[in-house]
Amino acid sequence: MEVTSALFSVVLTIILFSSFGFQAFAAQMTAVLIPSTDMSQPDFSGIKFITLKYSPGSPLSNLFNGKNEHVTFTMNGTAGGMSGVISAFNRAIATEKQSPVRIDNATLSYSADILGQPDNALLSYKVDFKPTISKFVLQKNGSQGAIVDLDWRSIVVNDPLVVDAPKYGKMNVNYPIGLIQALHPNLAQAFLNSQASALMKDPLLNFQDIGIPMDRWHFLFDPTGSVAGSAGLGFKEQGGARAISIYSIGESSFREGTFTEKTSDVTATIDNSQVQVHSSTPPPSAQLQIAGFSKVQKSGNSEFAFVSTEAPAGTATATGSFPLQVLLVLGGMMGAVAVFVLVKARK
């Protein structure tokens, strides 16, 4: 029994500490908002997996069997088509969310793979978009503190986003078909003319699920001014705020509900052969940090937060006074669960 207990402790320790690294890769949105500066660099990640199942010896089997193709590049600033990407995001924020938030600059990293077998091929996508945003502070010095807009987080960009990709030329980074167009243009046209056309144009940069009401997000904060003691975990006093509010989603529970992957299936005819196309998108996983004590309010379909630099006197932590370090470990475990879903989707 002692050996079993010791082994369990070792395994648990490995899971807890390794999960800090997992969390960064699992999140589909992370952001730190500092009301005093009204500037932030959130990180959005669009992730999708598409599996093509075909008969051995079919045209697709002959094309993909043994293939291991990888496309990766990074775009910065506004050159090479990035100005069009930024404009598309700004239009979507203004029209979908009626939000004043604006993007002036951004970095986009695209990574996609095709792994082929005799009877199937896996297409995997990850698009990281890191914009510099401003104007999320609706009012700086209200009676209840600064007022921060939260609606921009669930943006959906439906437009094709074409950039001048290094080595690949003009490439649509927002639709799954973009990868096939870059590597196998004739096949891409066949897909666009087939029953799988809509699935192949389903946008990768779709963060609608992150827009679930904030009362379904996990919430914790440190109102005591001890955030500086957690600097080793990446936290520091910012913007004059001694408290920090942290919201996260990704872990299913009775209160927050169950988060599951989204899937779509269609059967298409390509080169006179049937192909089963399966698409999967991981469940939402995100973390939002706000410098200060925040309280979320809702007005119609819009959500915003009142933010003060310190919590009101007598306020208790929303987590039953657990130490912040312990809660961060639990948050890391949530990230590990999300990564497990991503790995499962690859199989």
C-alpha positions in Angstrom: 0.0 0.0 0.0 2.9 2.4 0.8 4.4 1.8 -2.6 1.1 2.4 -4.3 0.5 5.6 -2.4 4.0 6.8 -3.2 3.5 6.0 -6.9 0.2 7.8 -6.9 1.9 10.9 -5.4 4.6 10.9 -8.0 2.1 10.6 -10.9 -0.1 13.3 -9.4 2.9 15.6 -9.0 3.9 15.0 -12.7 0.4 15.8 -13.9 0.1 19.0 -11.8 3.4 20.5 -12.8 3.4 19.4 -16.4 -0.1 20.8 -16.9 1.3 24.4 -16.7 3.0 23.8 -20.0 -0.1 22.1 -21.5 -2.4 25.0 -20.6 -0.7 27.4 -22.9 -1.1 25.1 -25.9 -4.7 24.1 -25.1 -6.2 27.6 -24.7 -8.2 29.0 -27.6 -8.1 32.5 -26.0 -6.0 34.1 -23.4 -6.0 37.8 -22.5 -4.7 40.1 -19.8 -6.7 43.4 -19.5 -5.2 46.3 -17.6 -7.8 49.1 -17.5 -5.3 51.8 -16.7 -3.5 51.3 -20.0 -6.5 50.3 -22.2 -4.2 48.2 -24.3 -3.9 44.4 -24.5 -2.4 41.6 -26.6 -4.9 38.7 -26.4 -4.0 35.4 -28.1 -6.6 33.6 -30.1 -6.1 30.1 -31.5 -8.2 28.5 -34.1 -7.9 24.7 -34.0 -9.5 22.1 -36.2 -9.0 18.5 -37.4 -10.4 17.0 -40.6 -10.3 13.3 -41.3 -10.7 12.0 -44.9 -11.7 8.3 -45.1 -11.4 6.7 -48.6 -10.9 3.2 -50.1 -7.4 1.8 -50.5 -6.4 2.2 -54.1 -8.7 5.1 -54.8 -7.4 8.4 -56.3 -7.2 10.0 -52.8 -5.4 6.9 -51.5 -2.8 7.1 -54.3 -2.3 10.8 -53.6 -2.1 10.8 -49.8 -0.7 7.4 -48.8 2.6 8.0 -47.1 2.3 11.8 -47.3 3.6 13.9 -44.4 3.2 17.5 -45.5 3.7 20.5 -43.2 3.0 24.2 -43.8 4.0 26.8 -41.3 4.7 30.5 -41.4 4.3 33.7 -39.4 3.1 37.2 -40.5 3.6 40.4 -38.6 2.3 44.0 -38.8 0.1 45.1 -41.7 2.1 44.0 -44.8 1.5 40.9 -46.9 -2.2 40.9 -46.6 -2.3 41.4 -42.9 -4.0 44.7 -43.2 -6.9 42.9 -44.8 -7.0 40.4 -41.9 -7.0 43.2 -39.3 -9.8 45.0 -41.2 -11.9 41.8 -41.3 -11.6 41.4 -37.5 -12.4 45.1 -36.9 -15.5 44.8 -39.2 -16.7 41.7 -37.3 -16.1 43.3 -33.9 -18.1 46.4 -34.9 -21.0 44.7 -36.7 -21.4 41.5 -34.7 -20.6 42.8 -31.2 -21.2 46.6 -31.6 -18.0 46.9 -29.6 -15.7 49.9 -29.7 -12.6 47.6 -29.5 -10.2 48.2 -32.3 -7.1 46.3 -33.6 -4.2 48.4 -35.0 -1.5 45.7 -35.3 -1.3 41.9 -35.2 0.8 38.7 -35.6 -0.6 35.7 -37.3 1.0 32.2 -37.1 -0.3 29.4 -39.3 0.6 25.7 -38.8 -1.1 22.9 -40.7 -0.3 19.2 -41.5 -1.5 16.5 -43.8 -0.7 12.9 -42.7 -1.7 10.3 -45.1 -2.4 6.5 -44.8 -3.7 3.9 -47.3 -7.4 4.5 -46.2 -7.4 7.9 -44.5 -5.7 11.2 -44.2 -5.6 13.6 -41.2 -5.6 17.3 -41.8 -4.8 19.4 -38.7 -4.9 23.2 -38.4 -3.8 25.7 -35.8 -4.0 29.4 -36.5 -2.7 31.8 -33.8 -3.8 35.4 -34.0 -2.3 37.9 -31.6 -3.7 41.4 -32.1 -2.9 44.6 -30.2 -6.3 45.9 -29.1 -7.5 49.1 -27.5 -10.7 50.9 -26.5 -12.0 48.0 -24.4 -12.3 50.5 -21.5 -15.8 52.0 -21.9 -15.3 54.4 -18.9 -12.2 54.9 -16.8 -13.4 56.5 -13.6 -17.0 55.6 -13.0 -18.6 55.5 -9.5 -18.0 51.7 -9.4 -14.6 51.8 -11.1 -13.6 51.4 -14.7 -16.1 49.8 -17.1 -14.6 47.1 -19.4 -16.2 45.7 -22.5 -16.2 41.8 -22.6 -18.2 41.1 -25.8 -15.2 41.2 -28.2 -13.9 37.9 -26.9 -16.4 35.8 -28.9 -15.6 37.1 -32.4 -16.3 35.1 -35.5 -14.6 36.0 -38.8 -16.5 34.5 -41.7 -14.6 36.1 -44.5 -11.8 34.3 -46.4 -8.5 35.8 -45.2 -5.8 35.7 -47.9 -2.2 36.6 -47.0 1.0 36.4 -49.0 2.5 33.4 -47.3 6.2 32.9 -47.5 7.1 30.1 -50.0 3.4 29.4 -50.7 2.1 32.7 -52.2 -1.5 33.8 -51.7 -3.1 31.5 -49.1 -6.5 31.5 -47.4 -5.7 31.1 -43.7 -9.3 31.1 -42.4 -10.8 28.2 -44.4 -9.6 24.5 -44.2 -9.6 24.4 -48.0 -6.7 26.9 -47.9 -4.2 24.2 -47.0 -5.3 22.0 -49.9 -5.3 24.9 -52.3 -1.7 25.6 -51.5 -0.5 22.0 -51.8 -3.0 20.3 -54.2 -5.0 22.9 -56.1 -6.8 20.5 -58.4 -8.0 18.4 -55.5 -9.1 21.6 -53.7 -11.3 22.6 -56.6 -12.9 19.1 -56.6 -13.7 19.5 -52.9 -15.3 23.0 -53.6 -17.5 21.4 -56.3 -18.6 18.6 -54.0 -20.9 18.1 -51.0 -18.0 18.9 -48.7 -17.7 22.5 -49.9 -19.4 24.1 -46.9 -17.4 22.1 -44.4 -14.2 23.0 -46.2 -15.1 26.7 -45.9 -16.1 26.6 -42.2 -13.9 29.4 -40.7 -11.0 28.4 -38.4 -11.1 31.8 -36.6 -14.5 31.2 -35.0 -14.6 32.0 -31.2 -18.3 32.0 -30.8 -18.2 29.4 -28.0 -16.0 31.6 -25.9 -19.0 34.0 -25.7 -20.9 31.8 -23.3 -22.2 33.9 -20.4 -19.6 34.9 -17.9 -21.6 33.4 -15.0 -20.6 30.0 -16.5 -16.9 30.8 -16.3 -14.8 29.8 -13.3 -13.9 32.9 -11.3 -11.2 33.6 -8.7 -9.4 36.6 -7.4 -6.9 37.6 -4.7 -8.2 40.7 -2.9 -5.4 40.8 -0.2 -2.6 42.3 -2.2 -0.5 39.1 -2.1 -0.4 38.7 -5.9 3.2 39.8 -5.9 3.9 36.6 -4.0 2.8 34.6 -7.0 5.3 36.3 -9.4 7.0 33.0 -9.8 3.9 31.7 -11.5 3.8 34.7 -13.9 1.6 37.1 -11.9 2.7 40.6 -10.9 1.0 43.8 -9.8 -0.2 45.6 -12.9 -1.7 49.0 -13.6 -1.7 49.9 -9.9 -4.1 47.1 -9.1 -3.3 45.0 -6.0 -6.0 42.5 -6.8 -6.3 40.3 -9.9 -9.5 38.7 -11.2 -9.2 35.5 -13.2 -12.0 33.9 -15.4 -11.5 30.6 -17.1 -13.6 28.0 -19.0 -12.7 24.5 -20.2 -13.6 22.3 -17.3 -17.1 20.8 -17.2 -19.0 20.8 -14.0 -22.6 20.9 -12.7 -22.6 24.7 -12.5 -20.6 25.5 -15.7 -22.2 22.7 -17.7 -20.5 20.3 -20.1 -18.2 21.4 -22.9 -17.8 19.0 -25.8 -16.1 19.1 -29.2 -18.1 20.1 -32.2 -18.2 17.6 -35.1 -19.5 17.6 -38.7 -19.8 14.7 -41.2 -20.5 14.6 -44.9 -19.9 12.1 -47.7 -18.5 13.6 -50.9 -17.7 12.2 -54.3 -14.2 13.0 -55.4 -12.8 11.7 -58.7 -15.7 9.2 -58.9 -14.9 7.8 -55.5 -16.7 8.3 -52.2 -14.9 10.1 -49.4 -16.2 10.4 -45.8 -15.2 13.8 -44.4 -15.2 14.2 -40.6 -14.5 17.6 -39.0 -13.9 18.2 -35.3 -13.2 21.4 -33.2 -12.1 21.1 -29.6 -14.4 22.4 -26.8 -13.8 26.0 -25.7 -10.8 26.7 -23.4 -9.9 30.2 -22.4 -8.6 32.4 -19.6 -9.2 36.1 -19.0 -7.2 38.0 -16.4 -8.3 41.5 -15.4 -6.0 43.7 -13.2 -8.1 44.7 -10.3 -11.3 43.4 -8.6 -14.0 42.9 -11.3 -17.7 42.3 -11.1 -19.5 41.2 -14.3 -22.8 42.8 -15.3 -25.1 42.1 -18.1 -27.2 44.5 -20.2 -29.4 42.7 -22.8 -27.0 40.5 -24.7 -24.0 42.5 -23.8 -21.6 41.9 -20.9 -19.1 44.2 -19.2 -17.2 44.4 -16.0 -16.9 47.0 -13.3 -13.2 47.0 -12.2 -11.6 48.6 -9.2 -7.9 48.5 -8.2 -8.8 46.8 -4.9 -11.7 44.6 -3.7 -14.3 46.2 -1.4 -13.6 45.8 2.3 -14.8 42.5 3.7 -15.0 40.8 0.3 -14.3 37.1 0.5 -12.6 35.2 -2.3 -14.9 33.5 -4.7 -13.1 30.3 -4.2 -13.4 29.7 -0.5 -10.0 31.3 0.3 -7.9 28.7 -1.5 -4.4 29.9 -2.0 -3.9 31.3 -5.5 -1.0 28.9 -6.2 -3.3 25.9 -5.6 -6.0 27.4 -7.8 -3.5 27.9 -10.6 -2.5 24.2 -10.4 -6.2 23.3 -10.8 -6.3 25.6 -13.8 -3.4 23.8 -15.2 -5.2 20.5 -14.8 -8.1 22.0 -16.9 -5.6 22.8 -19.6 -4.3 19.2 -19.5 -7.8 17.9 -20.0 -8.2 20.1 -23.0 -5.0 18.8 -24.5 -6.2 15.3 -24.0 -9.2 16.1 -26.1 -6.9 17.5 -28.8 -4.8 14.4 -28.8 -7.9 12.2 -28.9 -9.1 14.1 -32.0 -5.9 13.3 -33.8 -6.6 9.5 -33.6 
